[in-house]
Amino acid sequence: MALEHPQNDPPLQPAPSSEKEPSSNSQDKAWYTENVTTIPPEARQLLEQYSKIPPDQVIPHVLNLRDKAFALHTYACIGQLRFLTPSLPSHPTYPTVLALLRAGATYLDAGCCFAQELRYLVHAGIPSAQLHGFDLEPAFYDHGYELFRDRATLAATFAPGDVLAAPGSPGSGGLDAFVGAMDVVFASSFLHVWDWAEMVAAATRLVGFARPRRGSRVLGRQLGGVRAGSHAMPTKGGSNFRHNVESMRRFWEQVGRETGSEWEVEAGLYDGEELKGNTAHTWSEPGMKMIWWSAVRL
């Protein structure tokens, strides 16, 4: 189910130069970067070249959209402006994925937020009609259109829905349209919000979106650690599971058993830029890392 946006973008208006004060919650403030004067050069290049935003309006425009989204959900990736930096180009399998997309493969971004990954792919020459995304919060799609100024030109398909909802249920929203239709499914900072059991359920659904044939792939990156295990969530009850390489392989073995499929799995730990602003938090630990992974269907 696509979200229709036939109308053109309104003329760009100067955004407020001052940043909105985050909520008084200490965790919210920890996940909100203040006094922003620069953004990553690749993000500025995209906004200037793809979105045609004047250089002097880029940062106030970005901060205005950041604050709108942060008012909806106090995610670190939004408050710390990490949504500006695509993670797919730094994934070790990116050259293979890019070649597949240039050959016409379909691509789904799970938990796409502003869908910045899709815009980087379009700027790299991939036809936007091959690209798709979903998120639990459909307001993010409108924020993405507003951020990237491409409401009238982007042909990507977006659908709202809960990946943990049963297929065909009201909570599943438009996700059923993706079942068995994707060559590449990308999940960046997505699966790590759950503990093992729910993570398996979410990955099982992602597998269902991939074409049931050899060579289809599900890949991503997320918070991990040297020692695999469950950790208390900082902003809500429950816990999440942080993988290392060995547990990621075991995880995909279980996903394979539950979906009747086999997967060739690669993974690796790394010290990502994403960790720099979070090492002082109570939920941090000395062995905390990022982990990239790729599962290719056999």
N, C-alpha and C positions, 0 to 999 in steps of 0.2 A: 504494500500500500504506500504510494508516494504522497508526499505532502505537496499540494499545488501552490505555487507562488507565481502567478502570471504577471503581476504588476511589476513595474520597474522600480528600482531603488530611488528613493527621494534624493534630492541634492544633498551632498555632504555638508553637514553643519559642523562648525567648530565644537569639539567636545570640551567639557569643563576641564580646566587644567589641574584642579585640586582633586586629590583622591578622597573617596568616601571612607569615613571611619568605619572599620569593621565592628562587629558586635563586641560586647564587653566580655564575652566568653574568652578565657585565656587561650584555649586551643585554637579558636577561630583567629585570634590575633597572631598566633604563632604561624598560621598558615596563610598569612596575608602580608605580602611585601609592600612596604611603604617607601616613599621617597624614590620612586622609579625615575631614572633619568636616561637609561639606555635599555635597549632590547637586543636580543641576538641578531647579528647581521643578516642571517638568512631569513629571519622573520621580517626585518625591515625591507629587505630586497623584495620579498613576496608581496608585501603590502604596497610598496611603491610601484612595482612592475606589473603584478597581476591585478591588484585592486585599484591601481592608479590614484593612490592617496598621496597628496602633497607631503613632502618630507617633514615640514614643520608641524603637520597635523597627525602624524603617525602615532606618537606616544600618547597624546591626550585622547585620541580615538580609541586606542587599545585599552587605556585605563577605564574609560567610560564603559566599554563593553565588559571588561573584567568585573567591574563593580556590579553591573546588572546581573551577571551570572552568579557571582559570589553571594548575592542576596538570596538566590534560590537554593544553592547548595554550597556549603563551606568546604569545598574540596581543596586540598593543597595544590593540585595541578592548576586550579583556577586562580586562587589567591596568590600563588607564587609565580603566575604567568607562564607556567610550564606548557600551557596549551599552545604557546607560540612556536615551540620547537618540535618539529616532527620527529618521531622515534623510528619510523620505518627506514629512512635512509641510513641510519647507523646500525641497523640489524645486519648481522653477518650474511644473511641470505638475500639481502636487498637486490644485488645484481641479478639473481635468478628470478626473483619476483618481478622486477622491472622488465626483464626479457619476456616473461609470460604475459604481462599486461600489454606490452607492445605487440604481442602476437594475438591479442584479443581476449585474454582471460578476464573473467569477472572477479571483482574484489569487494569484500564486505569488511567494514570497519566496525568492530563490536565496541559499544560504549563510546561512540565517536565524539561526544561532546560538541565542540564547535566544528568538527570535521576538518580540522587543519591538515590531517594526513591526505585527505582527498584533494584539497586545493594544491598541495605541493605536487601531487601526482599529475594533476591537470596542467600545472605550470611546467612539468617535465615532459609534457606532450601526450599524456594518456587521455583518450576521449572520455569525457565525464559520464557518458551514458553507460560505461562499463563499471562504474563505481557506485557503491551503495553503503549506507550506514544506518545504525540504529542506536537509540539511547532510551533510557527510561524516562528522561525529561525532554519532551518535544520542544520546549521553549528554547533549548540550546540550538536547534536548527535555525530558528529565526535570528538568534544572536550571531550564528555563523554567517548567515546571509548579510547581516548588518556589518559584521567585522570585515568580511572580504568583498563586499560590494558587488556580488555576483548573482543576485536573485533572478535576474532576467536571462542569464547566460549558462548557469550551471545546470546540467541535465542529470546529475546524480539523483538517485532515489533514496529517500529517507523514510524510516518507519519507526514509530514509537512502540515500545513493548518491553515486557519483563522477561528476560532470558530464562528465569526460573519458573515462569508460568507454564502450565501444560499446553502443548500445541492445540490450537482450536479453542482455547478458553478466552474469555474477555481480556484477561491480563496479558495474553500473548500479543494482542494488538495486531500490527501488520507484519509480525515476524514470520508468519507461516508462508508468506510470499517468497521468502528466501530459501526455503527448504530444498535441498538438493540442487541448488542453482549456482553455487559459488565455487570457483577454482581456487581462490585464496581467501582465507578468513584471518584477519589480523586482530589481535586482542592486546592492546597496550594499556598497562596499568588497569587491568580489568579483573582478571581472575583472583588477584590477591586480596580482594575485599572479603573473601569467604574462607571458612575453614574447609577441611578436606572434603567432607561429604557434599556440601553445597557447591564447592568448586568442581567436583566430579559431575554434579548435575548440570552446571553451567557449561562445562566443556563438552558434555554429551550433546547438549543442544547445539553448540558450535559445530560439532561434527555433523549434526543433522543438516546444517546449512551447506556443508561442502558437498560437491558432487560425489556420488558413491562410485568412484573409479580410482584406479591407480594414478598417483601423481598429484591429486588434490592435496592441499596443505592448509594446516592451521598453525599459526605462529604468533609470537608475541614477546613481551618483556614485562617484568613486574618486580615488586619487592621480593627479595629472597634473603638467604643467609648461609653462612658457612655450615651452621648446624640447622638442619630442617626441623620444623616444629610449629606448634600453635602458639600464638601470642595474643594477649588481650588487646582488643580494639580501643584506640584512644578516645573516640568520640561517641561510641555507643556500646551497648552491651554485647557480649559474645566475644569471639576471637577470630583471627584469621591465620591462615597457614602460610609460612614462608618456606619455599623450596630451596634445596640445593640441587646439584646435578643428579645425584642418585635418586632422590625422592621424586624429581620430575620424571625420570624414566619409569619409576614404579607407578606414578600417577597415570601416565599415558598407557601403561599396561592395563590398569584397571578400566580406564576409559575405553580402551579397545575391547576388553571383555564385555563391557556393558553395552557396546554398540555393535558387536560382532564384526569388528574391523581390526586391522593390524597397522601399526605405524612405525616408521623409522624416526627415531627421536634424537635430536642434537640439542645441547644446552651448554651454557657457560655462565659463570659468575663474573661480575665486573663491578668496578667502583664508578657508578654513574654520577653525572652532574646533579641528578635528581636528589641525591642523598645529602648534598652539601648543606642545605638549609634545614635538615631534619635530624642531624646527629645528636643534638642536645636535648631532644624530647624524651619524655619519660618512657615512651614505647620503643626507643632506640636501643641498640645493643652493639657491643664491639664487633661482632661478626656479621652485622647487617650489610647486605650487598644488594645489587640488582642482578637479575638473572634473565638472560634471553633464552628462548627455546623455539624449536621448529619441529613439527610433527608432519611427516609426509606419508600419505596413505600408500600401503604396499598392495 
